Each structure stands twice: as structure tokens, then as C-alpha cells.
Amino acid sequence: MRTVIEDTDHNGRPDRWTVRDPRGVVLSVATDTNHDGARDRVEYFGSEGRVTRIDRDEDFDGRLDRYDTITREGRVILTHYDADWDDIPERWIQRGGDGEIVSEWVDRNEDGAPELYRAFDRFRHVTEEGEDRDSDGLYEVQRFYNIHWTRSLPQVIERDDDRDGIFERREVFQQSGIRLLVQIDEDRDGEREVARYLAPDGTVRREGRDRDGDGHFDEWHYPLSTGGFRVAHDDDDDHDIDRWDPPGAPPGWCEARCRIVAPPSSAGDAGAPIPVVRER
């Protein structure tokens, strides 16, 4: 290997170091961009002669703390940050084709399992984030955001309360932060068997249950002011209430008058419509 040292600004101190292999091919170029006598940027070249990685000393303390992976087109695609110089990154970000940040991971305890994940849209609005509270590599909480909301509150939160890697609980919120819906996967099969629709004060307005595990809510409970429930059934999975248990339907509510307009599977995505009961 051979290193060529240059003083490009002619101030009497070297500011560029070029390393070449025995054939004269450039392997790396280090530069001193702030002219303090220390290398704060190092470009590494691949076999095709293009830059594949750039290491930087962002705080100019004499140690490299940022590492950029470069695409064939010369764009930064992945950045690692190692502020304590132990070769274990505390944070890394992924960028899109235009250089915008699309996702971020944070590993505060540097155990290799990020405790926080975020995804962004092209305007740097957070669209999704995951949180690993026990550093086991699995997210116990995931939040999904509506970028059109004026407040940065999640629209959907998924929870893995028993930390088995399956989100058993899903909560849907209004823009104001009021919780509208709680869905529960009781048998951890990936399908939610319970859906509770809530009033603004948190009380249950109605609760749907999938008794046979076919992905359709076939039993609906409506709380009575005196306690207990009115129970309605959708026996043929057509999202219409077919019959009521005694004491029957509420006064003025005909069995053929109302229908459930969306199956439970349609609420599986953050932006999907929430199942509701509507009059025909």
C-alpha cells in the first residue's frame, strides 16, 4: 500500500491522504475539511472505482462517528451513528432514492436489538413506530399515525401485552385522542375474536364476538342500563343481524332494519374503515 499526502490549500499542513494499492488503484481518500489538522472524512472505493462508503467525524473531535453506505448512483442509502466509538451503532437511518429519511432505528443500550423503530413519509412525518421495552428483539407496542391529522397522536396502537411476539390487542382512536375501538385476539391465531366499540367516556356501546373463528363477528352484545346485555346473532355471516336472544331487539329496532357493514378483517389495516352498525 502507498499513501500520498497532500496540502491542497497550501497552508503548510496536510489535508488529504490518498491510499493506493500496489497497482495504483485508489482504495481510500481521507480529507481534513475544517483544516484543523485531523482527518474528518474518509471515502472508501470499491472494485469499480466508485465510492461505496463515507466515514465522517461530525463533531470534529478527532474520531469518526458516522458511516454512510453509498449507492451506485452516489446517494447515501444507509447511515450508522457510533458516538462512543465502540463499533456498535446507537442509531441508524435508511434513506430513499431522493435522500429522504424513510426509517430509523435506535439502540440506546447497544445490545444489537433496537428499542425504537420509526417510519417516515417524504415530509418527515412519522407514519409508524415500534417500541421494544425489554430489549428482546420484539416490539411490545406499535403505533400508526394519520399524517393528515393536525395533532401527532396515534390513530392505531397494537399491543403485545404478554410479549410472545403476537399483537393480541388493537386500539383505534379519534384525532382528539378518544379511544373508539378495542379489538382482541384471544387465541393468538392472528384473527381478532372480540371487538369492543366504546363511548367517549370509555364505556362499551357494543361488543362483537367471532364464536366460530371464521373471521366474521357472529354475536353482538349491547349493554342494558339495568345490567347484562341484549344479544344479537348473525348466523349466516352476511353481516345482517338474523335473530335476538330474549328479551329481543331494543324497542323500535326491527331485525331487518340494521346491518353490520364491515367484517372484522376489514379493520386489520390502520387506514381501513371501522365496522359499524347502520340503519338501512
N, C-alpha and C positions, 0 to 999 in steps of 0.2 A: 504494500500500500504506500501511496505517496500523498503527502498533504502540501498543498500550495497555499501560502499565507499572503494576503494582500492588504494594502492600506488604500482603499478605494477613494477615501475623501482627503487623503494626503495630509492628515493631521499628526502623523508620526506614530499612530497606534494602529495595529492590525484590526480590521473589521470584517474580514471574510476569510474562511478556511474551507478549501475545497479538497475533498478526499477522492483519489482516483485509484483504481485497481492497477495491476501491473500492465494491463493493456492500454491504460489511459482513460478507461471509461469512468465517468463521474459516478460515485456512489452516494456522496452527500455534500451539501453545501451549508455551512454554518455562517451566520451573519450577526453582527452587533448593530442592531437597528437604532439604538438610542445613544451609541457612541460613549459608553461608559467602560469599555474595555472587556466586557463579558459577552459571551455568545447568548443571545436570547431567541434565536430562531434557527432551526435545523431542518433542511429539506432532504428527504431520502428519495433516491431514484431507483426505479425498477429496471428490469432487463430491457424494456423497450425505450429506456431513456426518459421516461416521464416521471414526474413527482408522484409518489404513492403515499407519502406521509409527511406531515409537518409537525415538528415539536416546537413548543413555544414556552417562553418564560414571561407570563402575562404581567406579573407584579415586579419584574426586573430585580429579583432578589438573588440572582445568580444560579437558580435551579429551575429546570424545566417542569412545568406543571400542567400543560395542556398538550394533548396529542390528537391531531386531526388525520383522519383517513380520507384520501383524495380519490375521486373517481377518474375514469379515463378522460372525461371531459374537463378535468381540472377543478371540480367542485368539491367542497367539503361535504361528506356524507355521514360521517360519524365522528364525534368528539368525546374524548375521555378527559376528565379532570382528576389530577392527583396532587392535591395541595400539600400533603405531608411527605411526598416523595418516597413512598414505600412501595411503589409499583403496583398498588391496589387502588383503582379509581374509586372516588367517592361519588362521582356523578358522571353520567354520560348522556349525550343527546344525539338523536338521529335527525337528519335534515332531508328535505325533499329536493327535487330537481332544481328549484329556484333558490335554494339555500335556506328556505324557511324551516324552522324547527317543527317537526311533526310529533316527536315523542321525547320523553325524558325519564330517566331512572335515577334514583338517589339511594345510595348505600351508606348510611351515616356511620354504621359500626364496622364497615369494611370487612364483612364476613362473606362477601360474594353473592349475597341474596338481597337485592334491593328492597328497602322497606316502602318505597313510594314509586308509583308509576303514573305518568300523566301523558295524555294525548292532546294535540292541539289542532285547531283548524288553521287556515292560511293567514288568519288575522291574529294569531296567538291567543285565541280564546280556548280555554280548557274545555274539551268535549267529554273527557273520561279520565278517571283516576282510580288507581287501586292502592290499597294500603295493607301491608303485611306487618302486623303489630308484634308478632312473636318471632320474626326472622326465620321462619321455617320454609320460606320459598313459596308460600301460598298466600294469596290475598284473602283476608277475612272480610274486607269491605271493598265494594266497588261503587263508584258514583258516576252517574251520567248526567250531563248538563245540556240544557237547551240554549244554544248560542243566541237565540232571539229574545231571551228573557233579559230584562233590564237589571235584575239582581243576580248575583253569582251564587245562587242556591241550586242544589242538585234537583233534577226532575225525578230521577230514579236512584234508589240506593238498593244494592244487593248485599246480603249479609250471610256469612258462613259462621254462625254462632258456635258450632261445635268443632270448627277448624279441621274438617275432614276433607276439604277441597271441593265441596259442593255447596253452592249458594242455595240454602233452603228457604230463605226469606227475601221477598222483594217488596219494596215500598215505593209508591208513586205519590208525588207531591204537586200541589199548585205552585204557581210563581210566588205566591205570598209566603210559602213555607208550610202551609197547612197540608197534612197528610190525608190523601184521598182513599188510598187502596193499599191493602197488605195481602200479598199472595204467599202461600206457604207450600213447600214441597215436603210433605210429611214422611214419605217413604224414600226420599233421596234418589228418585229414579230419573230426575231431570224434568218431570212434569209436576206442575203445581196443583195440588188436590183441593186447596182451600183458597177462597178469595173473599176478603172482608172489605166492604165498602163503608167508609167512615163519614160521619157528620163532622162539621167544623170543630165541635167540642171533643172529638175523639171517640164518641160512642159509635157502635156498629149500627148502620142503617139496614144492611142486609148481608148475608153470607152465603156464598155458593160453595158447593162441595161436589167433587167428582168421585162418586162412590165406587164406580167400576173400573177406574183407571184408564178410560179410553180417551182422555183429553178433553172431555166435554163436562161442563157443570150440569149434573142431572138432578141436583137437590138444592133448593134455596130456602134459607131461613130468614124470616122477617121478625124482628123483636116486637113483643107486645108490651104495652105500657104497664101491664099488670104482672109482667114476668113471663118467661118462656118465649116460644116462637110460634108463628104460623109457618108451616112447612109446605112448599110447593115442589112439584116434580116435573121434570122434562124427560119422559120415558123413552122417546124415540130420537133424542139428540138433534132435534130440529130447531133448537133454541126458542121454542114456544113452551109455555107452561101448560102441561096437559091436565094436571089434577092437583088438588089441595088435600092435605090431611085435615081432619076435624080440628078446629071449628070451621074450616073452609077459608075461602078468599076473604080479604077485607071487604067491608061494606062498600058496594058500588064498584067493585072490581070484578069484572067478568073474566072467566078463564081465557076466552078467545080474544080478550081486549089487549093483552100485553105480550110482549115477546122480548127475549134476550138477544140483542142484535150482534153479539160477537162472542165466539168461543174463547175459552181461556188461552189457547195457543196464540191468538192474535195479539195478546198483550205481552208477548215474550220479548219484544224489542222496545227500546226506550221510546222510540217515536211512534209506536203503534197505538191505535185507538184503545181506550179503556172500555171493557164491556159494561154496558148499561142496560137498564130495563126501560123501555119506551112504550108509550101507547101507540097503537096502530091508528 
